[in-house]
Amino acid sequence: MTERKTQPPKDAALKEVQKAVDTAEDQGFVGVEVDPTPNEHYTVAGVVAGKPTPETDPEAAEAARRAAPGQ
């Protein structure tokens, strides 16, 4: 992780925005993670080893559907 070089926000609205940006930077994406499949399953090594993904395995697809928001 890189060190943040921004100045602290001076008002409440900017503090809320900064908090949201910091959260997104820390997790590496904006929003809600909906696919519980480990990232390694999507690598060449994972595909060659037959690791399940929602696109290739019905059980993994069902797990991804259950993890999706609103499910």
Secondary structure, DSSP 4 states (H G I P E B T S, - for coil): -PPP-PPPPSSHHHHHHHHHHHHHHHHTSSS-----S-GGGGSHHHHHTT---TTT-HHHHHHHHHHSTT-
